[in-house]
Amino acid sequence: MEQVKNEGLKQIIALYAIVKRFLVALNIRLSQRFIFPFEGRFTLAFKSFSSRERKLFFGVVSVFSITTIILLFLVNQAFLVKVPSSGGILIEGVLNTPAHINPLLSTGEISSEADRDITALVYSGLLRSDGKGGFIPDLAESYKVSKDWLTYTFTLKNNLTWHDGEEINADDVVFTIKTAQDSRMKSPKRANWDGVGVEQVDKLTVRFTLKKPYPPFLENTTMGILPEHIWRTIDFNRFDTNKYNREPIGSGPYQIDRVDTITKDGDSIPVSYTLKAFKHFVLGRPYIDTIKFIFSSSEDNLIRMLRSGEINSVNSISPEQGKILSESGFRVEHTPLPRVLAVFFNQNQAPIFINPSVRKALALSVDKQAIINNVLAGYGITLDSPIPPGTINYEDSAPEKPLAERLLSAKDILEKDGWKWSEKDSLWTKKVKKEILTLSFTISTSETPELKMVAEELKTAWGKLGVPTEIRVFATGDFKETIIRPRKFDALFFGQVFGHDGDAFPFWHSSQRVDPGLNIASYANARVDKLLDDARGETNPLRRKKLYEDFRKEIELDTPAIFIYAPEFLYVVPEKVNGVSFESIMIPSERFLNVYKWYINTDNIWKIFIKEKENVS
């Protein structure tokens, strides 16, 4: 479009020059025919024109005038650029209803997707993730880290205000952290702040003190800050039930404007929340004036509302629906989530997994890309390590060899390890001392449709290798309580959720083998423990990267799990919304990290005024 505009401008300028030369020539000719004083010269000359000369004169003047107007218009257009302007409304459909719009509660099992989404818009932290693995200042003006990496000093920006107009200061930060640390509040964020000292230095300065270096600590400071003047009088027994969890006051880019409810069985149930842009938001007033959330209990109903136009945006839809909507012309944005979906082997319960040859043969026979295509409609990233995309230590997985070739390799590994294939029984068996081992096992997973479908794909894949597999499916609550925590499974298909730093310590260090530790494979390797310990305290990025490279190599040698894929986050957003950008998000609500830059309306201004406008804003 820009090239067409420039070519048109060149043509008009050329035409303008031709007309100008013609008029100059005409003026010379008139001067030769009529010599008289300047005053009244044009009138006398015009009266002397013949009819043909008058028509020619008016034609030339008309062309000159039109080309001048067009030229001025195109010059104006050439220097104009579109810039975001305020206005517009975005209507999102969200699963479930909010009850804990609170940064200390909107994680874990008690919160809903609606809680997390609205919390992300209403509250601000000291820092804000930039969506690229780094951080930008939010409420904080700056921060300093001591040479020993044990002390973090944050200075707040001046003139910060809450949505109710009250001033924000260091008291609010200290209050929020100490509240998160209070065991009576039962905050899921407590573990992040356990053992961290916090003190107010002055009105705008806060100091955090760690017991030992922990480079990923900065991610903790993205947690939203609560207003002390509202929450300090609320008893801990009412912390998760008081009205400010439903009518929150924060300092984020949007504030609550209206809550629509219905009454059902005597309870007031919200059906929608309307949020308006906060004009004093520290990173600049958001361009989009209004964001409205409409709540629903099912994905099918959200899709119906999307197609009918009742809502124009929805997130976290199933991959199948994402593909259908994309093919129907909807704009579907997607990005990998930092999650590891894998098969974890329990060597304590299933002795056949003690043998590394068995684990490697099973891993080789899995067609990861086929699983992504069949179950996720292509919305996923294959993995061959325990580090997911979106984290600072992630590396792309190596290309898979053809499945037929890998199956032959898998069978060869088993045969070299003493396993024999019985055509009669269609089984792999191996004699160990006086015992005959049979290569078969059960795989456990939850009732989530995606996980069940992947389990079926795995059963089919291992069937091609000649390994019969029984699938055990459990309700989500039972799955965690009766299977994962007591480690009662042969093999487990499950997911791990990482933070921005990609710290693998909670999932693979031997100290985390027992509940509530997250090392569900009960994996123990002294070298891996040392690498993870060192990586956790390493402040040099290059040395930390090298430690994780060695960690990945150790895991690859041991194959304590089959790392299959990282799912992608899907977000249906209208074409009219610009500025949407998320390269690396941990959870769906982080799609709003740069929401204050999103825009629907635009203005046209000259390029020379853009910088001036930015300076003023």
Helices and strands as residue ranges (DSSP letters): H 2-33, H 41-47, H 51-79, E 80-85, E 89-95, H 113-122, E 127-129, E 135-137, E 140-145, E 151-156, H 170-181, G 183-185, H 190-193, E 197-202, E 205-209, G 215-222, H 228-231, G 236-238, G 243-245, E 254-264, E 267-277, E 290-296, H 299-308, E 313-315, H 319-327, E 332-336, E 339-345, G 351-354, H 356-364, H 368-376, E 380-382, H 403-416, E 420-422, E 427-432, E 435-438, E 441-446, H 449-465, E 469-474, H 476-478, I 479-484, E 491-497, H 505-508, G 510-512, H 526-537, H 541-558, E 561-572, G 588-592, G 595-597, E 601-606, G 607-609, H 610-616
